[in-house]
Amino acid sequence: MIINNQHFHVKGIDYTIRSASKKDAIHLSSLRVQIDGETENMDREQGEAFIDKTGFEALIKNDSDHPRNLFLVAEVDERIVGFSRCEGSHLKRMSHKVEFGVCVLKQFWGYGIGKNLLKEAISWADSNGIKKMILNVLESNENATELYKRCGFEIEGILKNDKLLADGKYYSTIVMGRFNE
């Protein structure tokens, strides 16, 4: 699905959140690899599960055409610095919900980009009859967990010792959901 562009001014930077387009695919491919290398909050290590330009073009087309999917990018000075996706299911029993994920370049943390990507996704979901949003967050990512709680998400479960990180320790994944009645 496609949304209208939204403009923000936070702590001296201007950015736009908009729907992804085919021309973004090449930038998203390298951005995803960079973000995966900047934090252990993602499911992947840098370069794992690589998606090339063609793969991102297919994702963008599918998400643009599918009424239960949303692919957003955050842009600063015409440079993509973050993105988020909501992905729904074709299965009737799960058609009421979407799974949300977000990532932002570390250089742009603290400007509300992740929060505003999330808020735009929530607004889209609420106005399109989507009843539930779900997401996973690493237990050590307390800032994200608190943001999700402030936006109406609740902890629904914990996947214990779910991820093995670079420090050699296992970390749990928090499963969160937001239900819109």
Backbone torsions as a table, in degrees:
resi	resn	phi	psi	omega
1	MET	NA	156.4	-177.8
2	ILE	-113.9	138.4	175.6
3	ILE	-115.4	166.0	173.1
4	ASN	-75.1	146.9	177.4
5	ASN	-60.8	141.3	176.6
6	GLN	-123.1	134.2	-176.8
7	HIS	-111.9	141.8	-177.4
8	PHE	-134.8	148.8	172.0
9	HIS	-130.3	111.3	-176.1
10	VAL	-134.7	126.4	175.9
11	LYS	48.2	42.3	174.3
12	GLY	86.1	1.3	174.8
13	ILE	-118.3	146.7	175.6
14	ASP	-104.3	136.9	174.5
15	TYR	-147.1	160.0	-179.4
16	THR	-121.0	138.1	169.8
17	ILE	-109.9	127.2	-175.8
18	ARG	-147.4	168.3	174.4
19	SER	-70.1	142.8	177.2
20	ALA	-67.2	148.6	175.3
21	SER	-128.0	165.4	-176.0
22	LYS	-53.4	-36.6	-178.0
23	LYS	-66.1	-15.9	179.7
24	ASP	-80.3	-14.7	-169.4
25	ALA	-55.8	-46.7	-177.3
26	ILE	-64.5	-38.3	179.7
27	HIS	-70.2	-39.1	-179.8
28	LEU	-65.0	-35.3	179.7
29	SER	-60.6	-48.3	-179.7
30	SER	-75.6	-33.8	179.3
31	LEU	-61.8	-44.1	-178.8
32	ARG	-60.9	-42.2	178.0
33	VAL	-63.4	-43.5	-179.7
34	GLN	-62.5	-47.5	-178.5
35	ILE	-62.6	-41.7	179.1
36	ASP	-60.0	-28.3	178.8
37	GLY	-84.5	-12.8	-176.5
38	GLU	-91.9	-17.8	-174.9
39	THR	-150.4	154.1	174.7
40	GLU	-97.4	10.1	178.7
41	ASN	-75.2	-14.4	179.5
42	MET	-86.2	164.3	177.5
43	ASP	-73.7	-22.2	-172.0
44	ARG	-109.2	152.9	166.3
45	GLU	-88.6	164.5	-175.6
46	GLN	-56.2	125.9	177.4
47	GLY	89.5	-13.3	178.5
48	GLU	-73.8	148.8	178.1
49	ALA	50.2	44.1	-177.6
50	PHE	-58.3	135.7	173.8
51	ILE	-116.7	120.4	-179.6
52	ASP	-84.9	-178.7	-178.1
53	LYS	-54.8	-46.1	-178.8
54	THR	-63.0	-39.8	178.2
55	GLY	-63.6	-42.9	177.9
56	PHE	-68.4	-36.7	176.5
57	GLU	-58.7	-42.2	179.4
58	ALA	-65.9	-42.8	177.3
59	LEU	-60.3	-46.8	-178.3
60	ILE	-62.5	-44.8	179.3
61	LYS	-62.2	-47.4	179.5
62	ASN	-60.4	-46.4	-178.0
63	ASP	-67.9	-33.0	178.0
64	SER	-69.3	-35.6	-176.5
65	ASP	-85.8	-26.2	-173.6
66	HIS	-89.9	123.7	-176.2
67	PRO	-68.3	-11.8	179.5
68	ARG	-106.9	12.7	178.1
69	ASN	-123.9	150.6	178.3
70	LEU	-146.9	129.1	178.1
71	PHE	-123.8	112.5	-178.9
72	LEU	-113.3	149.0	172.2
73	VAL	-124.4	152.2	172.9
74	ALA	-110.9	131.1	-172.6
75	GLU	-126.5	128.9	174.1
76	VAL	-118.6	123.2	-179.5
77	ASP	48.8	46.9	178.5
78	GLU	63.4	19.6	177.0
79	ARG	-116.4	127.3	178.0
80	ILE	-74.6	125.0	-177.1
81	VAL	-118.6	-3.4	178.6
82	GLY	-172.9	166.1	177.0
83	PHE	-157.5	163.2	175.6
84	SER	-144.5	156.4	176.5
85	ARG	-137.1	144.5	165.8
86	CYS	-117.5	129.4	-179.8
87	GLU	-125.7	123.9	178.3
88	GLY	-98.4	-179.3	-177.7
89	SER	-115.7	149.5	173.7
90	HIS	-82.9	-12.4	-177.9
91	LEU	-75.5	130.7	-174.9
92	LYS	-57.0	-40.8	-177.1
93	ARG	-70.3	-15.4	179.5
94	MET	-120.4	12.7	-175.8
95	SER	-72.4	-9.6	-179.8
96	HIS	-85.2	-4.9	-173.4
97	LYS	-131.9	160.2	175.1
98	VAL	-135.1	153.9	174.7
99	GLU	-103.1	133.0	-176.0
100	PHE	-108.8	141.6	172.5
101	GLY	-144.7	150.6	-177.1
102	VAL	-146.5	149.0	171.9
103	CYS	-151.9	143.7	-176.9
104	VAL	-138.1	139.2	175.1
105	LEU	-55.2	138.1	-176.8
106	LYS	-56.7	-36.4	178.8
107	GLN	-57.0	-24.1	-175.5
108	PHE	-110.2	14.2	172.3
109	TRP	-68.3	146.9	176.3
110	GLY	92.9	2.7	179.1
111	TYR	-108.2	10.9	178.0
112	GLY	75.5	13.4	-177.1
113	ILE	-66.8	-49.2	177.6
114	GLY	-60.5	-43.3	179.4
115	LYS	-61.4	-44.2	-177.9
116	ASN	-73.7	-31.1	171.8
117	LEU	-62.1	-44.0	178.7
118	LEU	-63.3	-47.0	-178.9
119	LYS	-62.2	-38.8	177.0
120	GLU	-65.2	-39.0	178.4
121	ALA	-66.1	-40.9	178.0
122	ILE	-63.4	-45.0	179.1
123	SER	-59.6	-45.4	177.8
124	TRP	-60.2	-47.9	-178.1
125	ALA	-61.0	-47.4	-178.0
126	ASP	-62.6	-36.9	-177.5
127	SER	-84.5	-3.7	-180.0
128	ASN	-118.3	20.9	173.2
129	GLY	73.5	15.1	177.2
130	ILE	-82.7	124.0	-172.6
131	LYS	-88.9	-26.0	-174.8
132	LYS	-140.9	136.5	171.3
133	MET	-115.9	136.4	177.7
134	ILE	-125.7	155.3	177.5
135	LEU	-157.9	163.1	174.6
136	ASN	-119.1	141.9	179.3
137	VAL	-140.7	137.9	178.8
138	LEU	-66.0	136.5	-175.5
139	GLU	-55.8	-30.0	-178.4
140	SER	-80.1	-8.6	-179.3
141	ASN	-90.2	69.4	-174.3
142	GLU	-65.5	-34.6	178.7
143	ASN	-61.3	-44.3	179.6
144	ALA	-66.4	-43.0	179.9
145	THR	-58.7	-43.6	179.2
146	GLU	-66.4	-40.3	176.3
147	LEU	-59.2	-47.7	-178.7
148	TYR	-61.7	-40.1	177.4
149	LYS	-62.1	-44.2	179.1
150	ARG	-62.2	-25.1	-179.5
151	CYS	-95.3	13.6	172.9
152	GLY	97.4	4.8	178.4
153	PHE	-83.5	148.1	176.3
154	GLU	-121.8	152.6	174.5
155	ILE	-74.4	124.9	-179.5
156	GLU	-106.0	-18.4	-179.9
157	GLY	179.0	170.9	178.7
158	ILE	-132.9	129.5	174.0
159	LEU	-95.1	101.8	-172.2
160	LYS	-70.5	139.6	178.0
161	ASN	48.0	47.0	-171.9
162	ASP	-82.2	-29.0	-175.4
163	LYS	-130.8	139.7	174.7
164	LEU	-104.0	115.7	-175.7
165	LEU	-100.2	176.5	-173.7
166	ALA	-60.3	-24.5	179.8
167	ASP	-78.5	1.3	178.8
168	GLY	82.1	4.7	-178.9
169	LYS	-103.6	154.3	176.0
170	TYR	-92.5	141.5	179.4
171	TYR	-127.5	150.1	179.6
172	SER	-90.6	154.8	175.6
173	THR	-106.2	131.9	177.5
174	ILE	-95.1	126.7	176.4
175	VAL	-95.8	123.5	-177.8
176	MET	-124.4	151.7	178.4
177	GLY	-144.9	153.8	177.0
178	ARG	-130.3	120.8	-179.1
179	PHE	-109.1	127.9	179.7
180	ASN	-106.0	107.3	-176.6
181	GLU	-77.9	NA	NA
